[in-house]
């Protein structure tokens, strides 16, 4: 398949012949809180560019669609009420967007998707940051939009009194994404003239005010950054309840579904597709990825034993938003293909320990999926939209030039 021919995208339940998409989520030394204490974890390098470049290079060698970069607006904590005071776990992280931008020139094909908390950040700033990432990476940027109702995060900014409810948080995030998308379109593709002889660098008639007025934002525009190479970088959000399903359905290209079994995945897919239909977007492509934390070893007993050893170091059993898998690459392949029948087109895998489980994904799981004929053997596109089979969208303002 040539780089100009995107892979197919299916708007409803995927079938057994559809391509499988894989991404990995990168954060700290891994998803497990004791991951930093494992051999090879490199805890002294977690805040260096080399650490992140090496992790993304490993993911790219495995031909994965994209990597995500975790972020937040407060120190990591096991408590929803604020910092937990623990000193036996990784605390602190680099900025996700800046990390992705640093890694971009060192990679060639893999997508780069930083997390951004919409609740406390202005969409104008996020729009130009992700547009810049798309330019730097030549079309491989994405955005994972997140929300926060945590009062201790809100206190860093001092602009809110009391946490908003879940529906309000996700409605605000939907407006945030709408502003970001309009700003990406506020420059037409040929707005830059760059004619030295005439002294004209830009065609001002091809820069547009977006004039967004909503409940949460009032943004005039245009952006200060030219339209991204992809036109619209890929936007994703988590889907784990009715309010988040509405955000995924209305505003995203990818939804990350944290179902703990196949029936749960099927129910989540159905709910999101119903919400998508209600918005009038049922015909537009939408990827739904299963969200799964993985501990991979040669066999299930070894994986379970490693997880138990990590739990002992942490002082309690691991639990998280996503389902947990401990087993062999072959067993994980079986599970992914089973869950795909629920309507998922791909999976976001969280390595329990990056030093161990990321190479297990790229060097053992990927070859297993290739042997089964469900995963690529070479990158087929140069952009993230291309890898996901998403067309480059037409600029919404191009047919309506400024008066």
N, C-alpha and C positions, 0 to 999 in steps of 0.2 A: 504494500500500500504506500503510495507516494505521500510526501509531506503535505501536498495540497488537497489530499482526499481524506476528510475526517472519518473516523470510525463511526459506525451507526450508534444512534442514541435512541432509546425506547422510552416513551412517555408513560407506559404502564408496566405491569409485571414483566420482568425479563424472562426469557426462555433459556433453555439449556444450550442453545447455539450462540448466544450473545457473548461478546467479549467480556471478560471479568476485569474490573479495575481495582487496583490496589494502591493505597497510600499508607504512610506511617506518620504517627504523631510523635514529635520530638519534644521532650521537656526534661531538663535536669539530667540525671543519670538513668532515668527510666521511670516507669509508672509506679513501681513499688517503692515505698518510702525508705527501704533499706538498700536500694539498688546501688547507692554511692559507695557502699562498703564491700561490693563484690570485686573479685579480681578483674583487672582491666578497666575498671569504671572511670579512672582518671579524674578523681574529684578535684585535684589541684588545677585542672584545666577547664572546668565547667564555665568559666567566665572568659574564655579565650576564643578568638575567631577560629583557630586551628581545630578545636574540638568540634565545633559545629560544621566546619567545612568537611572534616573527615566523616562525620555522620551522614551528611547529605551526599557525599561522594559514594558512600556505601549504598545508599538508597538508589542513587542513579545507576550504579553498576548492576543493580537488580531490576532495572527497567521499570521502576515504580512510577505511577502517574504523577504523584506529588508528595511533598512532605509538608506537615504543618508545624508551626512553632508556637508553643504555649506562651501565654502572657497573662498578666493580671495587674490590678492596680493596688495590690497590697501584698505583703509577705505571705508565702504559702502557709497554710494553717490547717490543722485537723479540726478546728472549731469554727462554726459559722458565726460566732459572736465576736471574733477578733483574733489577734495573734495568740497562739497557744503556748508560747514560751519555750517550746522544745528546742533543744540544742543537738539532738541526735538525728536530725533530718536536714536535707538540703533546704536552705532558705536563701532567697534572692535569685534573680534571673536577669538576663540581658533583655533589652527591648526587642520584641519579636520582629517588627518591621525593619529595624536597623540591622539585625542579625541576618535576615533574609537578603537585604541589599548587599551586605558584605559578602555573602556566599554566592550571590548571583553570578559575578564574573568568573567564578571558579567552576561553574557547572555549565552544561550545554543544553540539556533537554528536559530535565525534571522540573515540574512545577513547584513554586515556592509560595506557601500560603500562611502568612502570619495571622495570629489571633489579635483582634482589637475589641476592646470593650466599648460598645456604643454609648452606654449609659452616661459616661462622664467625659467623652471626647467629642469635639466638634467635627461634623461631617466634612467641612471644608478642608481641615487639616488631613483627615484620613484620605479624602479623595486625591489630594496631590501626592501624599506619601505612597499610596498604592499605584498611582499613575507613574510616579518616578520609578518604583520597583519594576513596573512592567517595561518601562524604557530601558532600565539597566539590564534586565534579564532578556530583553528582546522578545517579550510576549509570553512570559511564563509566570506572571503574578496572579495571585488569588487573594481573597479576603475571607477570613473566618470571623463573622460578626457575632459578638457575644454580649450578654447583658449581666448586670450585677445589681442585686437588691441588698447587698451587704452594707450595713450602716457604717462599719469601720472603714470601708472603701470610700463611702460618701464623705466621711469626715476629712479625707485628704483634699477635698475640693471646696467644701463649705457652701455649696449652692443648693443643697436639698435639705429639707426637714422631714425626717421620717422616710422609711423605705416605701416606694410605690409598689402596688400589687403586680403580680406576674403579668397580667394582661396589659397593664399600662407600660411595663418595661418593654414588652415585645412590640407593642404598637409604636413606641418611641423608636425602637430599633428599625422597624419597617420604614418609618419616615427618614431615619438616618440613611438607610440604604438608598432610598429614592433620591435624596439629595446628592449622595455620592455618585449615583449613576447619571443623574442629569449633569453634574459637573464634568464627568468624563466625556459627555457629549457636547459640552459647551464650546469646544473647539472642533470645527469640522476637520476632516482628514487632510484637506489641502489648504488649511488656513495659513500655513507658513509658506511665504513666497521666496524669501531669501535671495532677492535679486539685487546683487551688488551694484549693477549698472544704474538701476533706477532708484536705488536707496530704499526699496520697499522690502521689509522683512516679513510683514504679516498683512493679511487681508482682514481689516477690521470688520468687514461685513460678515465674515465667517467665524467670528467670536460672538457668543450669544449669552444674554442674560437668562438665567434659569427662572428667576422670580418665583422661588418656592415660598409659599406661605402655608404653614401647617400648625398643628397644635403645639409642636415641640421645637420647630426651627423656622426661622425666616432668613432665607439665603438668596442674595441677588445673583452672584456670579458675575462674570464667568470665572473659571478656574485660572490659575496662573501657569498651569502645566498643560502642554499640548495633549491632544487625545492619545490615550495609550495605544500601543501597537495592536493589542487585541480588540480595540474599540471599547469593550467592556471586560475587564478582568473577571475571573470566575468568583462568584460570591457564594459562600456557604454559611449554614447555621445549624445548630443542634436541634433535633426534634425529640422531645421527651415529655410532651403534654400538649393539651389543646392550644394554649397560647403560643407555644413554640411551633406547633404544626401550622398555625396560621401564618407565622413569619416565614417559615420554609416555603409554604405554598405561594405566598404573595411575592416574595422578594429575592429568592435564591435560585442558583443553578444546581446546588448540591445540598441535600439534607443529611445530617449525620444522626442515625437512628440508634438509640441505646437500648434496643430490645434484648432481653435475656434469654429468649428462646425463639424458635421458628414461628410459633403461633403469635408471640408478641410482636415479632417483626412484621408478620402479615397484617396484623391489626393496625400497626402504626402506618404502614404503607397505605392501607385502605383509607385511613383517616386523613392522611396528607393529600392523597389524590382527590378525596371528596372536597377538601378545602381548596385545592387547586382548581377544581372544576367550578366551585362557587365564585372564584375570582375571575373567571373567564379565561384562564390561562391553560386549560387542559391540553390544548394542542401543542404547547411549548415544551421542549425537552426539560426534564428534571431528573437528575441523578439522585438516588437514595442509597447511601452507604451505611452498612452495618458498622457499629462501633464496638470494638472488641479488644480487651487487654490480653496479651499472649505471653505464655512461658513455654518455650519450645526446647525439647531435648530429644534424644534418640528414641525414647519410648515414654509412655505415660507415667510409669512409676518414677523414672528419673526426674521428669518435669514436676510432678507432685512433690517429690522429696525436696527439690530445690525451692519450690514455693514455700513449703513448710519451714525450711531452714531460714529463708528470708523473713517469714512471719515471726519466727522466734527472735531474730535480731531486732525486729521492729517492736516486739512486745505484744502484738495482737494480729489476728488474721487480716489479710488484705481484703478490702472492699472498696468499690468505687462506683462511679456512675455507669460504666460499661460492664458488660458481662466479662467473666474471666475464663480463659481457656488454658489448661495445662495438659500438654500431650506432645505427640510427635508431629512433624510437618505433614505426614500423610493423613493423620487424623484431623489436623486442622483443615487440610484441603477438602476432606469429606464434609466437614462442618460448613465450610464456606459454600460449597456447591449445594448443600441442603438448604441453607438459609437463602441462597440466591433464588430458589423457587418461590420464596415468599414475596418476590418483587424487587429485591435489592439488585442494583447493578454493580456494586463494588463494596469495598470494606476499608475502613480506617482502622489500622492495627496500631495499638499502643504497645511497644516493647516493654515487658516488665522490667528488664534490665537492658539498656541500650547496648552495652558492650557484648552481651551474650545473645539477646533475642533479635536484635536488628540483623546481624549476619546470618542468623538462623532463618530469618524471613527471606533475605536476598539470595542466600546460597543453597538453601534446602527447600523452603516452601515454594519459591518461584520455579525452580526446575521441576518440582513435582507437578505444579499446575501446567507448566509447559508440556510435560509428558502427556498430560490429559487433554491437551489441545485447547485450553481455555485462557491462556495468557500469552501476551506478545513475546516474540523472540528478538524484536528490535523496535526501537522507537519509530513510530510511523508519522510523526508530526513534530514541528519545531515550536509550537505554542501549547500552552495548557488547554486552551479551548479546543485545539486540534486533537490533542490526546484524548479528550473527553467526547469528541464528536460533536462539538458545539460550533455552529456557524459564527462567523464574525458579524455582529449585528450592524444594521444600517444606523447611521447617526439620526437621532430623532429630530434634530433641528435642521438638517441639511435641506429638506424640502420646504422649509419656512425661514428663509433668510431674514435678518433683521431689517426693519423698515428704514 
